[in-house]
Amino acid sequence: MKAVGSNQGLTSNDPAPELAPATNLLLGAESIALYIYGKAGRKEVRDVYRNPFGFSFFKHGNAIAALKSTILAELHAAERAAQEALRRARPQKLAWS
């Protein structure tokens, strides 16, 4: 039996081994801040608790937790929405024939 989150025994046929729960789970505001912002200073940790972007965090015991895959999906969705809003805000050029 292989350990969860370990790379032992993984073959090229394993579907998405990087999404194993042990490697996908972020536990604690510091871990989440480090993943999102690249650093875990006071401001970044405070922003995790304030959650100004509305990420889908949850409680795991007494700790705040998140899934890397969910954060990435939410960031991609926000990026697409911002690009669409920008496209709608631009005035359309009229084609003269």
C-alpha positions as CSV (number, residue, x, y, z in Angstrom):
1,M,0.0,0.0,0.0
2,K,1.4,3.4,-0.9
3,A,1.2,6.4,1.4
4,V,-1.2,9.2,0.4
5,G,0.5,12.1,-1.2
6,S,3.7,10.2,-1.8
7,N,5.1,9.6,-5.3
8,Q,6.0,6.0,-4.5
9,G,4.3,3.6,-6.8
10,L,2.9,6.2,-9.1
11,T,2.9,5.3,-12.8
12,S,2.1,7.3,-15.8
13,N,-1.4,5.8,-15.9
14,D,-2.3,7.3,-12.5
15,P,-4.9,10.1,-13.1
16,A,-3.7,13.5,-11.8
17,P,-1.4,12.3,-9.0
18,E,-0.7,16.0,-8.1
19,L,-4.3,16.3,-6.9
20,A,-3.9,13.8,-4.1
21,P,-5.6,15.2,-1.0
22,A,-2.4,15.4,0.9
23,T,-0.7,17.5,-1.7
24,N,-3.9,19.5,-2.6
25,L,-4.8,20.6,1.0
26,L,-3.5,23.8,2.6
27,L,-3.9,23.9,6.3
28,G,-3.6,27.2,8.2
29,A,-3.7,30.9,7.2
30,E,0.1,31.0,6.8
31,S,0.1,28.1,4.2
32,I,-2.8,29.6,2.3
33,A,-1.2,33.1,2.3
34,L,2.1,31.6,1.1
35,Y,0.3,29.8,-1.8
36,I,-1.8,32.8,-2.9
37,Y,0.6,35.7,-2.3
38,G,4.0,34.1,-2.3
39,K,4.7,35.2,1.3
40,A,3.1,34.8,4.7
41,G,3.6,38.2,6.4
42,R,1.1,39.8,8.8
43,K,-0.8,41.6,6.0
44,E,-1.1,38.4,3.8
45,V,-2.3,36.3,6.7
46,R,-4.8,39.0,7.7
47,D,-6.0,39.0,4.1
48,V,-6.6,35.3,4.2
49,Y,-8.9,35.7,7.3
50,R,-10.6,38.8,5.7
51,N,-10.9,36.9,2.4
52,P,-11.5,39.9,0.2
53,F,-11.6,37.8,-3.0
54,G,-14.2,35.4,-1.6
55,F,-12.2,32.2,-1.9
56,S,-13.8,29.0,-0.8
57,F,-12.0,28.4,2.5
58,F,-13.3,25.9,5.1
59,K,-12.6,24.8,8.7
60,H,-10.6,21.7,9.3
61,G,-10.7,21.2,13.0
62,N,-9.6,24.5,14.5
63,A,-7.7,25.6,11.4
64,I,-8.7,27.4,8.3
65,A,-8.1,25.3,5.2
66,A,-8.3,25.4,1.4
67,L,-7.7,23.3,-1.6
68,K,-5.1,24.4,-4.1
69,S,-7.2,23.2,-7.0
70,T,-10.2,25.2,-5.9
71,I,-8.2,28.4,-5.4
72,L,-6.7,28.0,-8.9
73,A,-10.1,27.4,-10.4
74,E,-11.5,30.4,-8.7
75,L,-8.6,32.6,-9.9
76,H,-9.1,31.4,-13.5
77,A,-12.8,32.1,-13.3
78,A,-12.2,35.6,-11.9
79,E,-9.7,36.3,-14.7
80,R,-12.1,35.2,-17.4
81,A,-14.9,37.4,-15.8
82,A,-12.5,40.4,-15.7
83,Q,-11.5,39.9,-19.3
84,E,-15.1,39.6,-20.4
85,A,-16.1,42.8,-18.5
86,L,-13.2,44.6,-20.2
87,R,-14.3,43.4,-23.6
88,R,-17.9,44.7,-22.9
89,A,-16.6,48.0,-21.6
90,R,-14.6,48.8,-24.8
91,P,-16.5,50.7,-27.4
92,Q,-17.1,48.8,-30.5
93,K,-15.4,50.1,-33.6
94,L,-17.7,50.7,-36.5
95,A,-16.8,49.2,-39.8
96,W,-17.3,51.6,-42.7
97,S,-17.7,50.1,-46.1
